[in-house]
């Protein structure tokens, strides 16, 4: 196993990459005409990446990036991030 990821910027980049992976897999699954096994694989990747992104939003941000940023949901989190800017 590699070293722990401790740089806050790289943690955020990793979370954004999970969101992009989920989005791409979802778009390909809906827009593409693939054999059933590839559609199933895209669905698994989409669900897995979505779950990892959700975990990132509510655990990684609070535990590793900004402990003071507690939220009650996705919209609440986006509103708090928007207000900080």
HTML snippet that shows the backbone in 3Dmol.js (N, CA, C, O; Angstrom):
<script src="https://3Dmol.org/build/3Dmol-min.js"></script>
<div id="view" style="width:600px;height:400px;position:relative"></div>
<script>
const pdb = `
ATOM      1  N   UNK A   1       0.841  -1.169   0.000  1.00  0.00           N
ATOM      2  CA  UNK A   1       0.000   0.000   0.000  1.00  0.00           C
ATOM      3  C   UNK A   1       0.888   1.235   0.000  1.00  0.00           C
ATOM      4  O   UNK A   1       1.946   1.244   0.628  1.00  0.00           O
ATOM      5  N   UNK A   2       0.456   2.282  -0.708  1.00  0.00           N
ATOM      6  CA  UNK A   2       1.251   3.500  -0.836  1.00  0.00           C
ATOM      7  C   UNK A   2       1.100   4.408   0.373  1.00  0.00           C
ATOM      8  O   UNK A   2       0.398   4.083   1.330  1.00  0.00           O
ATOM      9  N   UNK A   3       1.757   5.530   0.313  1.00  0.00           N
ATOM     10  CA  UNK A   3       1.676   6.484   1.425  1.00  0.00           C
ATOM     11  C   UNK A   3       0.294   7.115   1.501  1.00  0.00           C
ATOM     12  O   UNK A   3      -0.439   7.162   0.513  1.00  0.00           O
ATOM     13  N   UNK A   4      -0.049   7.600   2.690  1.00  0.00           N
ATOM     14  CA  UNK A   4      -1.343   8.248   2.879  1.00  0.00           C
ATOM     15  C   UNK A   4      -1.388   9.570   2.130  1.00  0.00           C
ATOM     16  O   UNK A   4      -0.387  10.279   2.027  1.00  0.00           O
ATOM     17  N   UNK A   5      -2.552   9.883   1.616  1.00  0.00           N
ATOM     18  CA  UNK A   5      -2.765  11.150   0.930  1.00  0.00           C
ATOM     19  C   UNK A   5      -3.114  12.198   1.984  1.00  0.00           C
ATOM     20  O   UNK A   5      -4.152  12.101   2.637  1.00  0.00           O
ATOM     21  N   UNK A   6      -2.246  13.202   2.150  1.00  0.00           N
ATOM     22  CA  UNK A   6      -2.473  14.204   3.188  1.00  0.00           C
ATOM     23  C   UNK A   6      -2.617  15.615   2.645  1.00  0.00           C
ATOM     24  O   UNK A   6      -3.071  16.501   3.369  1.00  0.00           O
ATOM     25  N   UNK A   7      -2.247  15.852   1.398  1.00  0.00           N
ATOM     26  CA  UNK A   7      -2.350  17.179   0.814  1.00  0.00           C
ATOM     27  C   UNK A   7      -3.816  17.490   0.522  1.00  0.00           C
ATOM     28  O   UNK A   7      -4.479  16.748  -0.203  1.00  0.00           O
ATOM     29  N   UNK A   8      -4.319  18.585   1.086  1.00  0.00           N
ATOM     30  CA  UNK A   8      -5.737  18.930   0.953  1.00  0.00           C
ATOM     31  C   UNK A   8      -6.155  19.135  -0.502  1.00  0.00           C
ATOM     32  O   UNK A   8      -7.253  18.745  -0.898  1.00  0.00           O
ATOM     33  N   UNK A   9      -5.288  19.740  -1.284  1.00  0.00           N
ATOM     34  CA  UNK A   9      -5.643  19.966  -2.699  1.00  0.00           C
ATOM     35  C   UNK A   9      -5.792  18.653  -3.451  1.00  0.00           C
ATOM     36  O   UNK A   9      -6.707  18.503  -4.260  1.00  0.00           O
ATOM     37  N   UNK A  10      -4.905  17.706  -3.195  1.00  0.00           N
ATOM     38  CA  UNK A  10      -4.991  16.423  -3.873  1.00  0.00           C
ATOM     39  C   UNK A  10      -6.202  15.624  -3.404  1.00  0.00           C
ATOM     40  O   UNK A  10      -6.765  14.849  -4.177  1.00  0.00           O
ATOM     41  N   UNK A  11      -6.604  15.801  -2.163  1.00  0.00           N
ATOM     42  CA  UNK A  11      -7.819  15.145  -1.672  1.00  0.00           C
ATOM     43  C   UNK A  11      -9.023  15.680  -2.431  1.00  0.00           C
ATOM     44  O   UNK A  11      -9.900  14.912  -2.827  1.00  0.00           O
ATOM     45  N   UNK A  12      -9.073  16.996  -2.636  1.00  0.00           N
ATOM     46  CA  UNK A  12     -10.175  17.604  -3.384  1.00  0.00           C
ATOM     47  C   UNK A  12     -10.143  17.145  -4.846  1.00  0.00           C
ATOM     48  O   UNK A  12     -11.187  16.843  -5.424  1.00  0.00           O
ATOM     49  N   UNK A  13      -8.953  17.092  -5.439  1.00  0.00           N
ATOM     50  CA  UNK A  13      -8.831  16.613  -6.823  1.00  0.00           C
ATOM     51  C   UNK A  13      -9.351  15.184  -6.938  1.00  0.00           C
ATOM     52  O   UNK A  13     -10.056  14.850  -7.891  1.00  0.00           O
ATOM     53  N   UNK A  14      -9.008  14.353  -5.979  1.00  0.00           N
ATOM     54  CA  UNK A  14      -9.465  12.960  -5.988  1.00  0.00           C
ATOM     55  C   UNK A  14     -10.998  12.900  -5.906  1.00  0.00           C
ATOM     56  O   UNK A  14     -11.621  12.102  -6.606  1.00  0.00           O
ATOM     57  N   UNK A  15     -11.602  13.730  -5.066  1.00  0.00           N
ATOM     58  CA  UNK A  15     -13.063  13.767  -4.974  1.00  0.00           C
ATOM     59  C   UNK A  15     -13.702  14.221  -6.275  1.00  0.00           C
ATOM     60  O   UNK A  15     -14.716  13.662  -6.695  1.00  0.00           O
ATOM     61  N   UNK A  16     -13.124  15.224  -6.915  1.00  0.00           N
ATOM     62  CA  UNK A  16     -13.657  15.707  -8.194  1.00  0.00           C
ATOM     63  C   UNK A  16     -13.517  14.621  -9.265  1.00  0.00           C
ATOM     64  O   UNK A  16     -14.404  14.462 -10.103  1.00  0.00           O
ATOM     65  N   UNK A  17     -12.422  13.885  -9.243  1.00  0.00           N
ATOM     66  CA  UNK A  17     -12.243  12.796 -10.212  1.00  0.00           C
ATOM     67  C   UNK A  17     -13.291  11.698 -10.022  1.00  0.00           C
ATOM     68  O   UNK A  17     -13.758  11.118 -11.002  1.00  0.00           O
ATOM     69  N   UNK A  18     -13.663  11.408  -8.780  1.00  0.00           N
ATOM     70  CA  UNK A  18     -14.745  10.445  -8.551  1.00  0.00           C
ATOM     71  C   UNK A  18     -16.049  10.951  -9.156  1.00  0.00           C
ATOM     72  O   UNK A  18     -16.788  10.180  -9.769  1.00  0.00           O
ATOM     73  N   UNK A  19     -16.338  12.241  -8.988  1.00  0.00           N
ATOM     74  CA  UNK A  19     -17.562  12.807  -9.559  1.00  0.00           C
ATOM     75  C   UNK A  19     -17.539  12.735 -11.084  1.00  0.00           C
ATOM     76  O   UNK A  19     -18.543  12.385 -11.704  1.00  0.00           O
ATOM     77  N   UNK A  20     -16.406  13.063 -11.685  1.00  0.00           N
ATOM     78  CA  UNK A  20     -16.293  13.004 -13.145  1.00  0.00           C
ATOM     79  C   UNK A  20     -16.414  11.573 -13.663  1.00  0.00           C
ATOM     80  O   UNK A  20     -17.035  11.336 -14.699  1.00  0.00           O
ATOM     81  N   UNK A  21     -15.822  10.622 -12.945  1.00  0.00           N
ATOM     82  CA  UNK A  21     -15.926   9.221 -13.341  1.00  0.00           C
ATOM     83  C   UNK A  21     -17.372   8.743 -13.288  1.00  0.00           C
ATOM     84  O   UNK A  21     -17.833   8.056 -14.199  1.00  0.00           O
ATOM     85  N   UNK A  22     -18.089   9.102 -12.227  1.00  0.00           N
ATOM     86  CA  UNK A  22     -19.497   8.717 -12.119  1.00  0.00           C
ATOM     87  C   UNK A  22     -20.317   9.345 -13.243  1.00  0.00           C
ATOM     88  O   UNK A  22     -21.164   8.683 -13.844  1.00  0.00           O
ATOM     89  N   UNK A  23     -20.065  10.608 -13.522  1.00  0.00           N
ATOM     90  CA  UNK A  23     -20.785  11.297 -14.586  1.00  0.00           C
ATOM     91  C   UNK A  23     -20.491  10.670 -15.948  1.00  0.00           C
ATOM     92  O   UNK A  23     -21.412  10.425 -16.727  1.00  0.00           O
ATOM     93  N   UNK A  24     -19.238  10.414 -16.236  1.00  0.00           N
ATOM     94  CA  UNK A  24     -18.864   9.821 -17.515  1.00  0.00           C
ATOM     95  C   UNK A  24     -19.462   8.425 -17.687  1.00  0.00           C
ATOM     96  O   UNK A  24     -19.991   8.101 -18.750  1.00  0.00           O
ATOM     97  N   UNK A  25     -19.379   7.608 -16.652  1.00  0.00           N
ATOM     98  CA  UNK A  25     -19.946   6.257 -16.735  1.00  0.00           C
ATOM     99  C   UNK A  25     -21.458   6.314 -16.926  1.00  0.00           C
ATOM    100  O   UNK A  25     -22.019   5.516 -17.678  1.00  0.00           O
ATOM    101  N   UNK A  26     -22.118   7.248 -16.253  1.00  0.00           N
ATOM    102  CA  UNK A  26     -23.558   7.399 -16.412  1.00  0.00           C
ATOM    103  C   UNK A  26     -23.944   7.854 -17.807  1.00  0.00           C
ATOM    104  O   UNK A  26     -24.901   7.346 -18.393  1.00  0.00           O
ATOM    105  N   UNK A  27     -23.200   8.811 -18.334  1.00  0.00           N
ATOM    106  CA  UNK A  27     -23.477   9.301 -19.686  1.00  0.00           C
ATOM    107  C   UNK A  27     -23.252   8.199 -20.715  1.00  0.00           C
ATOM    108  O   UNK A  27     -24.077   8.006 -21.609  1.00  0.00           O
ATOM    109  N   UNK A  28     -22.148   7.482 -20.595  1.00  0.00           N
ATOM    110  CA  UNK A  28     -21.876   6.390 -21.528  1.00  0.00           C
ATOM    111  C   UNK A  28     -22.934   5.291 -21.436  1.00  0.00           C
ATOM    112  O   UNK A  28     -23.314   4.702 -22.447  1.00  0.00           O
ATOM    113  N   UNK A  29     -23.396   5.025 -20.243  1.00  0.00           N
ATOM    114  CA  UNK A  29     -24.385   3.971 -20.059  1.00  0.00           C
ATOM    115  C   UNK A  29     -25.713   4.350 -20.693  1.00  0.00           C
ATOM    116  O   UNK A  29     -26.400   3.495 -21.253  1.00  0.00           O
ATOM    117  N   UNK A  30     -26.075   5.606 -20.612  1.00  0.00           N
ATOM    118  CA  UNK A  30     -27.346   6.063 -21.176  1.00  0.00           C
ATOM    119  C   UNK A  30     -27.236   6.280 -22.687  1.00  0.00           C
ATOM    120  O   UNK A  30     -28.130   5.891 -23.439  1.00  0.00           O
ATOM    121  N   UNK A  31     -26.144   6.899 -23.127  1.00  0.00           N
ATOM    122  CA  UNK A  31     -26.017   7.303 -24.527  1.00  0.00           C
ATOM    123  C   UNK A  31     -25.472   6.196 -25.426  1.00  0.00           C
ATOM    124  O   UNK A  31     -25.730   6.198 -26.630  1.00  0.00           O
ATOM    125  N   UNK A  32     -24.735   5.270 -24.869  1.00  0.00           N
ATOM    126  CA  UNK A  32     -24.085   4.254 -25.694  1.00  0.00           C
ATOM    127  C   UNK A  32     -24.970   3.059 -25.966  1.00  0.00           C
ATOM    128  O   UNK A  32     -25.934   2.796 -25.248  1.00  0.00           O
ATOM    129  N   UNK A  33     -24.621   2.342 -27.018  1.00  0.00           N
ATOM    130  CA  UNK A  33     -25.315   1.104 -27.359  1.00  0.00           C
ATOM    131  C   UNK A  33     -24.304  -0.029 -27.214  1.00  0.00           C
ATOM    132  O   UNK A  33     -23.668  -0.446 -28.182  1.00  0.00           O
ATOM    133  N   UNK A  34     -24.171  -0.517 -25.982  1.00  0.00           N
ATOM    134  CA  UNK A  34     -23.159  -1.505 -25.648  1.00  0.00           C
ATOM    135  C   UNK A  34     -23.805  -2.851 -25.367  1.00  0.00           C
ATOM    136  O   UNK A  34     -25.001  -2.919 -25.085  1.00  0.00           O
ATOM    137  N   UNK A  35     -23.025  -3.922 -25.441  1.00  0.00           N
ATOM    138  CA  UNK A  35     -23.532  -5.232 -25.001  1.00  0.00           C
ATOM    139  C   UNK A  35     -23.890  -5.184 -23.511  1.00  0.00           C
ATOM    140  O   UNK A  35     -23.406  -4.331 -22.767  1.00  0.00           O
ATOM    141  N   UNK A  36     -24.723  -6.092 -23.108  1.00  0.00           N
ATOM    142  CA  UNK A  36     -25.256  -6.077 -21.746  1.00  0.00           C
ATOM    143  C   UNK A  36     -24.160  -6.128 -20.693  1.00  0.00           C
ATOM    144  O   UNK A  36     -24.288  -5.480 -19.654  1.00  0.00           O
ATOM    145  N   UNK A  37     -23.084  -6.878 -20.925  1.00  0.00           N
ATOM    146  CA  UNK A  37     -22.027  -6.974 -19.912  1.00  0.00           C
ATOM    147  C   UNK A  37     -21.294  -5.652 -19.762  1.00  0.00           C
ATOM    148  O   UNK A  37     -20.850  -5.325 -18.661  1.00  0.00           O
ATOM    149  N   UNK A  38     -21.153  -4.877 -20.844  1.00  0.00           N
ATOM    150  CA  UNK A  38     -20.506  -3.569 -20.738  1.00  0.00           C
ATOM    151  C   UNK A  38     -21.429  -2.558 -20.058  1.00  0.00           C
ATOM    152  O   UNK A  38     -20.974  -1.702 -19.300  1.00  0.00           O
ATOM    153  N   UNK A  39     -22.722  -2.665 -20.335  1.00  0.00           N
ATOM    154  CA  UNK A  39     -23.687  -1.792 -19.649  1.00  0.00           C
ATOM    155  C   UNK A  39     -23.677  -2.065 -18.149  1.00  0.00           C
ATOM    156  O   UNK A  39     -23.739  -1.141 -17.339  1.00  0.00           O
ATOM    157  N   UNK A  40     -23.598  -3.342 -17.790  1.00  0.00           N
ATOM    158  CA  UNK A  40     -23.540  -3.708 -16.371  1.00  0.00           C
ATOM    159  C   UNK A  40     -22.263  -3.170 -15.732  1.00  0.00           C
ATOM    160  O   UNK A  40     -22.296  -2.668 -14.608  1.00  0.00           O
ATOM    161  N   UNK A  41     -21.153  -3.271 -16.431  1.00  0.00           N
ATOM    162  CA  UNK A  41     -19.878  -2.764 -15.901  1.00  0.00           C
ATOM    163  C   UNK A  41     -19.941  -1.243 -15.731  1.00  0.00           C
ATOM    164  O   UNK A  41     -19.471  -0.715 -14.723  1.00  0.00           O
ATOM    165  N   UNK A  42     -20.516  -0.539 -16.702  1.00  0.00           N
ATOM    166  CA  UNK A  42     -20.655   0.912 -16.578  1.00  0.00           C
ATOM    167  C   UNK A  42     -21.555   1.285 -15.399  1.00  0.00           C
ATOM    168  O   UNK A  42     -21.289   2.255 -14.690  1.00  0.00           O
ATOM    169  N   UNK A  43     -22.611   0.515 -15.198  1.00  0.00           N
ATOM    170  CA  UNK A  43     -23.507   0.773 -14.072  1.00  0.00           C
ATOM    171  C   UNK A  43     -22.780   0.578 -12.744  1.00  0.00           C
ATOM    172  O   UNK A  43     -22.944   1.377 -11.822  1.00  0.00           O
ATOM    173  N   UNK A  44     -21.981  -0.476 -12.646  1.00  0.00           N
ATOM    174  CA  UNK A  44     -21.211  -0.734 -11.419  1.00  0.00           C
ATOM    175  C   UNK A  44     -20.216   0.397 -11.166  1.00  0.00           C
ATOM    176  O   UNK A  44     -20.086   0.862 -10.034  1.00  0.00           O
ATOM    177  N   UNK A  45     -19.515   0.841 -12.207  1.00  0.00           N
ATOM    178  CA  UNK A  45     -18.553   1.938 -12.059  1.00  0.00           C
ATOM    179  C   UNK A  45     -19.266   3.218 -11.647  1.00  0.00           C
ATOM    180  O   UNK A  45     -18.782   3.949 -10.783  1.00  0.00           O
ATOM    181  N   UNK A  46     -20.415   3.492 -12.260  1.00  0.00           N
ATOM    182  CA  UNK A  46     -21.179   4.703 -11.928  1.00  0.00           C
ATOM    183  C   UNK A  46     -21.621   4.686 -10.464  1.00  0.00           C
ATOM    184  O   UNK A  46     -21.481   5.688  -9.762  1.00  0.00           O
ATOM    185  N   UNK A  47     -22.144   3.569 -10.010  1.00  0.00           N
ATOM    186  CA  UNK A  47     -22.601   3.466  -8.619  1.00  0.00           C
ATOM    187  C   UNK A  47     -21.416   3.557  -7.657  1.00  0.00           C
ATOM    188  O   UNK A  47     -21.486   4.271  -6.657  1.00  0.00           O
ATOM    189  N   UNK A  48     -20.333   2.842  -7.951  1.00  0.00           N
ATOM    190  CA  UNK A  48     -19.157   2.861  -7.085  1.00  0.00           C
ATOM    191  C   UNK A  48     -18.577   4.267  -6.971  1.00  0.00           C
ATOM    192  O   UNK A  48     -18.302   4.736  -5.867  1.00  0.00           O
ATOM    193  N   UNK A  49     -18.388   4.948  -8.112  1.00  0.00           N
ATOM    194  CA  UNK A  49     -17.803   6.291  -8.093  1.00  0.00           C
ATOM    195  C   UNK A  49     -18.741   7.287  -7.409  1.00  0.00           C
ATOM    196  O   UNK A  49     -18.280   8.202  -6.727  1.00  0.00           O
ATOM    197  N   UNK A  50     -20.047   7.117  -7.587  1.00  0.00           N
ATOM    198  CA  UNK A  50     -21.013   8.000  -6.918  1.00  0.00           C
ATOM    199  C   UNK A  50     -20.947   7.829  -5.400  1.00  0.00           C
ATOM    200  O   UNK A  50     -20.991   8.805  -4.651  1.00  0.00           O
ATOM    201  N   UNK A  51     -20.844   6.591  -4.966  1.00  0.00           N
ATOM    202  CA  UNK A  51     -20.723   6.335  -3.517  1.00  0.00           C
ATOM    203  C   UNK A  51     -19.433   6.911  -2.956  1.00  0.00           C
ATOM    204  O   UNK A  51     -19.434   7.487  -1.868  1.00  0.00           O
ATOM    205  N   UNK A  52     -18.341   6.764  -3.680  1.00  0.00           N
ATOM    206  CA  UNK A  52     -17.060   7.330  -3.234  1.00  0.00           C
ATOM    207  C   UNK A  52     -17.116   8.852  -3.183  1.00  0.00           C
ATOM    208  O   UNK A  52     -16.560   9.462  -2.270  1.00  0.00           O
ATOM    209  N   UNK A  53     -17.789   9.477  -4.167  1.00  0.00           N
ATOM    210  CA  UNK A  53     -17.923  10.928  -4.169  1.00  0.00           C
ATOM    211  C   UNK A  53     -18.784  11.388  -2.992  1.00  0.00           C
ATOM    212  O   UNK A  53     -18.469  12.390  -2.351  1.00  0.00           O
ATOM    213  N   UNK A  54     -19.853  10.672  -2.707  1.00  0.00           N
ATOM    214  CA  UNK A  54     -20.709  11.003  -1.571  1.00  0.00           C
ATOM    215  C   UNK A  54     -19.918  10.893  -0.270  1.00  0.00           C
ATOM    216  O   UNK A  54     -20.032  11.760   0.596  1.00  0.00           O
ATOM    217  N   UNK A  55     -19.118   9.837  -0.123  1.00  0.00           N
ATOM    218  CA  UNK A  55     -18.253   9.666   1.046  1.00  0.00           C
ATOM    219  C   UNK A  55     -17.264  10.826   1.145  1.00  0.00           C
ATOM    220  O   UNK A  55     -17.017  11.352   2.230  1.00  0.00           O
ATOM    221  N   UNK A  56     -16.703  11.216   0.007  1.00  0.00           N
ATOM    222  CA  UNK A  56     -15.792  12.355  -0.029  1.00  0.00           C
ATOM    223  C   UNK A  56     -16.487  13.614   0.481  1.00  0.00           C
ATOM    224  O   UNK A  56     -15.928  14.344   1.300  1.00  0.00           O
ATOM    225  N   UNK A  57     -17.708  13.873  -0.002  1.00  0.00           N
ATOM    226  CA  UNK A  57     -18.420  15.094   0.381  1.00  0.00           C
ATOM    227  C   UNK A  57     -18.678  15.184   1.881  1.00  0.00           C
ATOM    228  O   UNK A  57     -18.544  16.256   2.472  1.00  0.00           O
ATOM    229  N   UNK A  58     -19.045  14.076   2.492  1.00  0.00           N
ATOM    230  CA  UNK A  58     -19.482  14.151   3.881  1.00  0.00           C
ATOM    231  C   UNK A  58     -18.516  13.585   4.894  1.00  0.00           C
ATOM    232  O   UNK A  58     -18.740  13.750   6.093  1.00  0.00           O
ATOM    233  N   UNK A  59     -17.470  12.937   4.481  1.00  0.00           N
ATOM    234  CA  UNK A  59     -16.478  12.492   5.456  1.00  0.00           C
ATOM    235  C   UNK A  59     -15.112  13.132   5.194  1.00  0.00           C
ATOM    236  O   UNK A  59     -14.532  13.754   6.084  1.00  0.00           O
ATOM    237  N   UNK A  60     -14.619  12.979   4.002  1.00  0.00           N
ATOM    238  CA  UNK A  60     -13.257  13.454   3.705  1.00  0.00           C
ATOM    239  C   UNK A  60     -13.131  14.960   3.851  1.00  0.00           C
ATOM    240  O   UNK A  60     -12.140  15.447   4.395  1.00  0.00           O
ATOM    241  N   UNK A  61     -14.117  15.703   3.375  1.00  0.00           N
ATOM    242  CA  UNK A  61     -14.037  17.160   3.507  1.00  0.00           C
ATOM    243  C   UNK A  61     -14.000  17.552   4.977  1.00  0.00           C
ATOM    244  O   UNK A  61     -13.176  18.372   5.381  1.00  0.00           O
ATOM    245  N   UNK A  62     -14.884  16.974   5.773  1.00  0.00           N
ATOM    246  CA  UNK A  62     -14.943  17.335   7.187  1.00  0.00           C
ATOM    247  C   UNK A  62     -13.736  16.810   7.959  1.00  0.00           C
ATOM    248  O   UNK A  62     -13.229  17.506   8.839  1.00  0.00           O
ATOM    249  N   UNK A  63     -13.273  15.629   7.660  1.00  0.00           N
ATOM    250  CA  UNK A  63     -12.190  15.033   8.437  1.00  0.00           C
ATOM    251  C   UNK A  63     -10.806  15.517   8.017  1.00  0.00           C
ATOM    252  O   UNK A  63      -9.925  15.664   8.864  1.00  0.00           O
ATOM    253  N   UNK A  64     -10.598  15.767   6.731  1.00  0.00           N
ATOM    254  CA  UNK A  64      -9.249  16.042   6.251  1.00  0.00           C
ATOM    255  C   UNK A  64      -9.049  17.414   5.625  1.00  0.00           C
ATOM    256  O   UNK A  64      -7.950  17.965   5.687  1.00  0.00           O
ATOM    257  N   UNK A  65     -10.093  17.973   5.025  1.00  0.00           N
ATOM    258  CA  UNK A  65      -9.926  19.240   4.311  1.00  0.00           C
ATOM    259  C   UNK A  65     -10.292  20.431   5.191  1.00  0.00           C
ATOM    260  O   UNK A  65      -9.485  21.344   5.363  1.00  0.00           O
ATOM    261  N   UNK A  66     -11.502  20.429   5.748  1.00  0.00           N
ATOM    262  CA  UNK A  66     -11.961  21.551   6.567  1.00  0.00           C
ATOM    263  C   UNK A  66     -12.870  21.041   7.680  1.00  0.00           C
ATOM    264  O   UNK A  66     -14.068  20.869   7.456  1.00  0.00           O
ATOM    265  N   UNK A  67     -12.329  20.794   8.879  1.00  0.00           N
ATOM    266  CA  UNK A  67     -13.134  20.252   9.971  1.00  0.00           C
ATOM    267  C   UNK A  67     -14.312  21.142  10.382  1.00  0.00           C
ATOM    268  O   UNK A  67     -15.275  20.651  10.971  1.00  0.00           O
ATOM    269  N   UNK A  68     -14.247  22.422  10.084  1.00  0.00           N
ATOM    270  CA  UNK A  68     -15.336  23.318  10.455  1.00  0.00           C
ATOM    271  C   UNK A  68     -16.497  23.319   9.488  1.00  0.00           C
ATOM    272  O   UNK A  68     -17.514  23.960   9.754  1.00  0.00           O
ATOM    273  N   UNK A  69     -16.380  22.626   8.383  1.00  0.00           N
ATOM    274  CA  UNK A  69     -17.414  22.625   7.347  1.00  0.00           C
ATOM    275  C   UNK A  69     -18.323  21.415   7.538  1.00  0.00           C
ATOM    276  O   UNK A  69     -18.106  20.358   6.947  1.00  0.00           O
ATOM    277  N   UNK A  70     -19.341  21.589   8.372  1.00  0.00           N
ATOM    278  CA  UNK A  70     -20.313  20.524   8.611  1.00  0.00           C
ATOM    279  C   UNK A  70     -21.582  20.873   7.845  1.00  0.00           C
ATOM    280  O   UNK A  70     -21.978  22.037   7.784  1.00  0.00           O
ATOM    281  N   UNK A  71     -22.218  19.863   7.262  1.00  0.00           N
ATOM    282  CA  UNK A  71     -23.398  20.134   6.461  1.00  0.00           C
ATOM    283  C   UNK A  71     -24.457  19.072   6.683  1.00  0.00           C
ATOM    284  O   UNK A  71     -24.181  17.972   7.160  1.00  0.00           O
ATOM    285  N   UNK A  72     -25.684  19.437   6.321  1.00  0.00           N
ATOM    286  CA  UNK A  72     -26.816  18.545   6.505  1.00  0.00           C
ATOM    287  C   UNK A  72     -27.196  17.832   5.212  1.00  0.00           C
ATOM    288  O   UNK A  72     -28.084  16.979   5.222  1.00  0.00           O
ATOM    289  N   UNK A  73     -26.554  18.156   4.125  1.00  0.00           N
ATOM    290  CA  UNK A  73     -26.861  17.535   2.848  1.00  0.00           C
ATOM    291  C   UNK A  73     -26.076  18.203   1.737  1.00  0.00           C
ATOM    292  O   UNK A  73     -25.311  19.139   1.972  1.00  0.00           O
ATOM    293  N   UNK A  74     -26.272  17.714   0.535  1.00  0.00           N
ATOM    294  CA  UNK A  74     -25.519  18.225  -0.602  1.00  0.00           C
ATOM    295  C   UNK A  74     -25.819  19.697  -0.844  1.00  0.00           C
ATOM    296  O   UNK A  74     -24.894  20.487  -1.028  1.00  0.00           O
ATOM    297  N   UNK A  75     -27.084  20.080  -0.848  1.00  0.00           N
ATOM    298  CA  UNK A  75     -27.445  21.472  -1.102  1.00  0.00           C
ATOM    299  C   UNK A  75     -26.917  22.388   0.002  1.00  0.00           C
ATOM    300  O   UNK A  75     -26.454  23.495  -0.276  1.00  0.00           O
ATOM    301  N   UNK A  76     -26.985  21.936   1.237  1.00  0.00           N
ATOM    302  CA  UNK A  76     -26.454  22.718   2.352  1.00  0.00           C
ATOM    303  C   UNK A  76     -24.940  22.887   2.211  1.00  0.00           C
ATOM    304  O   UNK A  76     -24.411  23.969   2.467  1.00  0.00           O
ATOM    305  N   UNK A  77     -24.257  21.841   1.814  1.00  0.00           N
ATOM    306  CA  UNK A  77     -22.815  21.911   1.615  1.00  0.00           C
ATOM    307  C   UNK A  77     -22.471  22.885   0.492  1.00  0.00           C
ATOM    308  O   UNK A  77     -21.582  23.721   0.652  1.00  0.00           O
ATOM    309  N   UNK A  78     -23.161  22.787  -0.637  1.00  0.00           N
ATOM    310  CA  UNK A  78     -22.901  23.704  -1.750  1.00  0.00           C
ATOM    311  C   UNK A  78     -23.178  25.154  -1.365  1.00  0.00           C
ATOM    312  O   UNK A  78     -22.448  26.058  -1.771  1.00  0.00           O
ATOM    313  N   UNK A  79     -24.223  25.373  -0.588  1.00  0.00           N
ATOM    314  CA  UNK A  79     -24.548  26.729  -0.129  1.00  0.00           C
ATOM    315  C   UNK A  79     -23.439  27.280   0.782  1.00  0.00           C
ATOM    316  O   UNK A  79     -23.059  28.445   0.657  1.00  0.00           O
ATOM    317  N   UNK A  80     -22.929  26.459   1.683  1.00  0.00           N
ATOM    318  CA  UNK A  80     -21.860  26.905   2.583  1.00  0.00           C
ATOM    319  C   UNK A  80     -20.578  27.183   1.812  1.00  0.00           C
ATOM    320  O   UNK A  80     -19.885  28.157   2.106  1.00  0.00           O
ATOM    321  N   UNK A  81     -20.250  26.348   0.835  1.00  0.00           N
ATOM    322  CA  UNK A  81     -19.059  26.590   0.022  1.00  0.00           C
ATOM    323  C   UNK A  81     -19.230  27.858  -0.799  1.00  0.00           C
ATOM    324  O   UNK A  81     -18.286  28.634  -0.942  1.00  0.00           O
ATOM    325  N   UNK A  82     -20.422  28.076  -1.338  1.00  0.00           N
ATOM    326  CA  UNK A  82     -20.696  29.275  -2.140  1.00  0.00           C
ATOM    327  C   UNK A  82     -20.571  30.537  -1.292  1.00  0.00           C
ATOM    328  O   UNK A  82     -20.020  31.537  -1.753  1.00  0.00           O
ATOM    329  N   UNK A  83     -21.067  30.503  -0.077  1.00  0.00           N
ATOM    330  CA  UNK A  83     -20.998  31.660   0.834  1.00  0.00           C
ATOM    331  C   UNK A  83     -19.559  31.999   1.203  1.00  0.00           C
ATOM    332  O   UNK A  83     -19.222  33.174   1.352  1.00  0.00           O
ATOM    333  N   UNK A  84     -18.717  30.999   1.350  1.00  0.00           N
ATOM    334  CA  UNK A  84     -17.315  31.245   1.711  1.00  0.00           C
ATOM    335  C   UNK A  84     -16.571  31.973   0.621  1.00  0.00           C
ATOM    336  O   UNK A  84     -15.606  32.682   0.907  1.00  0.00           O
ATOM    337  N   UNK A  85     -16.980  31.822  -0.597  1.00  0.00           N
ATOM    338  CA  UNK A  85     -16.308  32.512  -1.713  1.00  0.00           C
ATOM    339  C   UNK A  85     -16.810  33.918  -1.751  1.00  0.00           C
ATOM    340  O   UNK A  85     -16.392  34.699  -2.606  1.00  0.00           O
TER     341      UNK A  85
END
`;
const viewer = $3Dmol.createViewer("view");
viewer.addModel(pdb, "pdb");
viewer.setStyle({}, {cartoon: {color: "spectrum"}});
viewer.zoomTo();
viewer.render();
</script>
